[in-house]
Amino acid sequence: MVVSWPAEKKATGGKKRALAQSVKRRSRGGGALRPPWFLLLPAATLYLGIVLYPAGRDIYESFTNWNGISPTQHFVGFENFIDIYNDPVIRTAVVNTVIIAVVVTVMQNGIGLLAALALHRKLKTRGVLRAIIFLPAIVNPVVIAYTWQFIYATGGPLDNTLQSFHLGFLTQDWLGNPHEALAFALVPMVWQNIGYSMIIFLAGLEGIAPSVMEAASLDGASGAKRFWHITWPLLAPALTINAVLTVIGGLNAFTMIFALTGGGPGNATQTVTTLLFQNAFTFGRYGYGTAMACALSIVVAAIAFAQVKFLRGRELAA
């Protein structure tokens, strides 16, 4: 028997409606299609115990004078937050933290973008070069910090290299000079994470259709014009991700600074995170340290939110 097209279409539509009604009845009746919410319990329990409970406890302890060891705690209200405002060292730490966030964001993303553009070309060794640039990103920051401590050491590789090029007059105590220690501490921070920015920019470049660049080239657009009017606007999502991650990472910089200089010399490289760590675990002012951590979390969240909103607007405009 031959079934005409309208009749076949009608039969198919009837089967789809019957299936939809069956699914609706089973879901209403508590059948097998009901979402098994109990499967979320293990993950929800872990999240509650590892994230929410410690965060809530730290918020409470930021209003106490607990020293981190004593079994007793005394509620002091906003006293810790008032001390933060009046602490002269925190001002130095905030300035250093802002400098780190700005320099890391600009330098890491700038160099990462240049590396991505260079390795997006059809080079035989681009896979190897990408791996070499990304390799430091997977190494523990403490290992990177100790490696650069060795490089910066008096009579170390950096001094010997300068001596071999008859530039011995440039040698100095690289991490011991309070006026320049922060600048030299920033070098390994940027160097380690260039690979992250490069990979994200490379992903953005891979998403640009080659036909678009070919059409612009045929229209006579130069390389600079193709980058500025095509590549750069289409990299807006990648820039948003990189900018937000680097700003958050810069504002929370701790491991590299702490391992390299410990905040010294003379608070020259002190950041908010190193200062709160010292107060909480060295000076026995755990409540004060957690108050600094809560304040920093609020500031970082506000900056990240504003940054995402601004950059998302740029994406839509592009």
Summary of the structure (lengths in Angstrom):
residues: 318
radius of gyration: 27.9
end to end distance: 57.6
largest distance: 98.2
contacts: 891
relative contact order: 0.12
helix: 74%
strand: 1%
